[in-house]
Amino acid sequence: MSLLDAALRVERGSFRLDIALSVAAGETVALLGPNGAGKTTALRALAGLTPLTGGHLRLDGRDLTEAPPEERPIGVVFQDYLLFPHLNARDNVAFGPRRHGVDRRAAHAVADRWLERVGLTGYSRRKPRQLSGGQAQRVALARALAVDPVLLLLDEPLAALDARTRLETRGELRRHLAAHPGAALLVTHDPLDALVLADRLVVVEQGRVVQEGDAATITARPRTDYVARLVGLNLFRGHGEGHTVRLPDGFTLATADPVHGDTFVAFPPAAVALHPTEPTGSPRNTWPAVLADIQRHGDSLRVSLDGPITVAADITPAAAAQLRLEPGVEIWVALKAAETRAYPAD
């Protein structure tokens, strides 16, 4: 049974958000999407900071559609944390309980317990300016959890951290989310944050949900170009005719999976092989292409190729040197049918 049941409709100028969200007790859901997709608008609508123009919001059986922010059992960790600069860490965490009528001594006891849980016992008297980014993030999390929220909202909680601190804090955040008995919604554009922290992913584009499911489902079967880029796959849509998919421009791809009708074909850049001349042998998909761009991608090089279709390929620096790759070079592309995944688009 869902702890959060929401249908969020918000109209702001020409933009319209229209999504349904459900989160169960003890579950963390990641709301993913490109900039401008409506992720933060959804979070603000749940928190009561942006009014709904339609839909509903029910939390733990209570209808909170019209409830003001202060009456919603919701904790929020904002992207910039928004700690009160004039209060120390202890008073920042105690602020929520105090606002809910808890006396000063009891609120400080709650704050002390939460600061201990997030590993900041010795930092209670420090002001926000005296804290590192990771420490400020943990104070913000403690402040949000100190009110025992039914729903915890996190808006890009790791975005302000450097790479090393982000790695350490991600692990700590995962531990706290796993221990949270309520529902949690994480807004992020970082696929790694979503994959590590969330039990389920909801992908939003242009104010609509385009795909949702667990990480394995999303990564195996992307349904939009954004999702394909997110999980690092080439993605094409066409018409399946057995083991062949015909793309809109007439180009065909041979696939291992038999498909019929409206079909997606996906394959990783590592499956794309490059040859100086037309290859012979087993590859069932070959075509000439022109190298458009080449960039470092981890320990490999990511190559963008123009041709009858535009694809990305991953190759080693040694292979790039051997093939003398540079923008404008003509080359042949090979893709084995067994390296593709084909699945219905409807």
N, C-alpha and C positions, 0 to 999 in steps of 0.2 A: 504493500500500500504506500502511496506517495505521501510524503510529509508536505512537500510543496506541490501545489497544483495551480498553474498559472497559464492564462491566455493573455498575452501582452500585446495591446494595440496602442501605438503612439503615433500621432501625426505631427511632424514638425516641418513646416514649409512644404517642400516637394518630397521630403523623405517620409516613408511610412514603415513602421515596424509592425510586423504581424507574426508572432511566433507563439508556440505552445511549449511550456517547460514543465517537467515533473522531476522531482528529486526525492528519493526515499531516505528514510532515517539511516544515518551512517554512510550514506553515499556521497561521493564527490563527483560532480559533473563539470566538465570544462566546456565553456562557450568559446568557440574558436571562430575566427573570421578575419578578413582583411580590414584595413583601416576604413572606417565609414560604413561598416556592415551593420552596425546597430548593437554591438556588444555592450558598450558602456551605457547606451540608452536603456537597454534591458535591465542592467544592474541598477541604474538609478530609478527605474520604474518599480522594481522590486523593493528598493529601500524607501520608496515614497518621496523621493527627491524630484521625480518627473511624473506628473499626473498621467494616468491612462486616459485615452480617448475612447476606449472600448475594451471589452474583455473582462477578466476577473483575476483575483489573487486570493487563493485559500492556502493557509499555512496551519498545519496541525488541526485541521477541521474548522478553523476560524476564517470567516470572510473578512479580509483586510483590504478589500478593493478601495475603499474610501478612507481608510485609517491614515492619520498623519504619521510621519516618520517616528516620532517619539512613542507611539503606541504599538509599534511593530516589534515583535521579539526577534530582531535581526541585528547582527553584528557586521560591521563593514571594515575591511582593510583597504584603504584607498591606495592608488598607485604611488602617490607622493607621501603616504602615511598620514599626513595632516595631524601630526602630534602638536599639542599646545606648546608653543615655544617657551612660555613663561612658567610651565609646570615641569617638575622633575618626572622621571620615569614612573615612580610610585604613584604620584598624583594623577598622571595621565591615565594609568590603568584603573585607578580608583574612581575616575570621573564617572564612568557608566553606572556602577553601583550607587554612587552618591546621588546621581540624577534619578535613580529609581527609588530613592527614599531611604537607602541604607545609611546608618550614622557613620561618622568619620572613622571611628576606631574599627568598626566592622569592615568598612570599605577598604581601609588600609590593610587589614588582615587578608582580605580577598586578593588585593593587589600583590601583597608579599608572596602569597601562594602561587599566583600566576607568574610572577617574575622568577620564582624558583623553578617552575616547570619549564620556562623557556631559557633557563640557564643564565639569568641576569640578576641573581641575588645581590651581588656586590655593586650593582649599578643603579640602585633605586633612587639615589639622590642626584643623579646626573640629569642635566637638562638635555633636550634633543640635540642641541649644537655640540654637545660633548660626547655624542654617541656616533659610532660608525654606521654605515648604511645597513649592514646586517643586524646590528644591535637595534637600530631604530625600527627595522621591519619586525623584529621580535616583540618590541614594546607595543607596536601597533596591533600585532596579532593577539598579544595578551590583553590589550584594552578591549578588542572586539569580543574575545571569549569570556571576559570577566563578567559579562551580563547574562551568561548561560543562554546564548541565542539559539532559537529553534532553527534559524537559517543563518549561515555564515557566508558572506559575500566577499570575494577577494578580487580586486581590480588590478590586474598586472602586478601582483605583489612582489615579483622579483625583477621587474624591468629596470629599476634604478640601481641595481647592484652590478659591480664589476664581475668578470667571468669567474674568478676564483671564489669570491664571496657567494655568488649565485649558486655555485655547485654545492657548497657547504650548507647554505640556507635552504636549498631545495630539499635536501635530505631531512633537515629538522622539520620543515613545514609538512612533509609527507607524514612524519611521525605524529604530529599534532592533528592533522586531518584524520588520520586513521583512528585516533582516540576520541574524536568529536562525535557525540551520540546523535547530533542533529543532522540536518542536511547542509551541504556546502556547494556553492557555485563559484567556480573559478573562471574569470574572464582573462583570456590571454591570446596573443597572436603567435606565441612560441610553441611549436609542436612538441618539443622535448618536455617543457613544463607540463603540457597537457598529458603526454604519455606517461610521465612519471607520477604525477599527482592525482590524476582523475581515474575513476572507475568507468566512466562513460563520456563520450565526446558528442557535442552538438555543434555542427558547423553552420554558421549563418553567413549569408551573402545578400547584400541589398535588402536587408530587413526581413529575409525569409530563411527558414531552416532548409538547407539543401541536402544534408546528410546527417545521420546520427547513428550511434552504435558504439560497441567497444572498440578498443584500439586495433585489434586484429581485423575486424570487419572493415573499418575505415581504411586502414593501410593496404588491405588486400584488394578492395574494390572501390577506388575513388570514383566519384560521379560528377565532378566538375574540374576544370583546369586548376582552380585554386587548391582544391584538395590534392590533386595529383602533384602539384609543385610542393605542397606541404609535406607529402610523404616521399617525394623524390622519384616520381614515375613519369614516363611519357604516357599521354592519354589521348586516344582518338575515338571518335564516334562515327559509326557507319551502319551499313545494312549487312547482317549476317546471312551467308548462304552456305551452310555446312561448315567447312573448315576454312572458309574465305570470308573476309569482311571487306566490303566495298565502301570506300570513303566517299564523301560528297563530290570530290573533284575527279572521281573515277579510279584513283589509285587503289590497289587491293593489297591486303595483308593476309598471308596464310597464318592460321592459328592452330594450336593443338586442340583447343576446345571446340566442339561442334556448336554452332550458334545459328539462330534464325531470327530475322526481324531486326528491330532497332537494338544495336549492340555497342558496348564499349570494348576497346582493346587497350590493355595497359602492359608496359614492360619497363624494367629499370634501365637507366643509362648504361650500367655495367654490362647489359646484354647486347649492346650495340657494338659491333666489331667494325674496324676501319681497315681498308685495303688500298694499296696504291693503284691496283688495276682490278678489273671485274673478277670477283672471286668465283671459283669453281668448287664443286663438292656438295656438302650437305645443306648449307643455308637455303631455305625456301624463299626468303625475302632478301632481294638485293636491289640496289638502285644507286645511281650516281648522285653526288651531292657536292656542295661548295661549303667550305668551312667559313662560318660567319664570325665566330668568336672563340677564344680559348682563355680559360681562367683557372687558377689553382683552386682545387676543391678538396680540402683535407690533404691526404697523401697522394691524391690523383690529380688529374687535370680534367675539367669539365669543358667539353667541346660542344658548341652549338652549330648545327648543320642545316643549311637550306637546301631544298630540292623539291621533289614532288610532295614531300611532307617535311615539316620542320621538327627535328628531334635533338635531344641532348645525349651525348655519349661520354662515358668516363674511361680514360685511358691512363697509362702510366707515363711519367716524364720520359722514360727510355723509349717507349713506343712512339711518342710524339716526335722525339729527335730522329728516330729511324725513318719515320714517314715524312720528316721535314715539314711539319704542320705549321701553318701560319694563315691568317685571314686571307681568303681568296683562292686558296689551294683547292683544286678539284680532286675528289676522292670517291671511292666506292664504299657503300655501307652494306653490311650484312647483318641479318637478324634471324636466328633460328625460330621456327614456329613454336618449338617446345619452350622457348623463353618468354612467350607471350601469355597473357591471361585474357580471355574473352568472356563477357558476361552480359546478360540482358540489361538494356538501358532504361526499360520502363519499370 
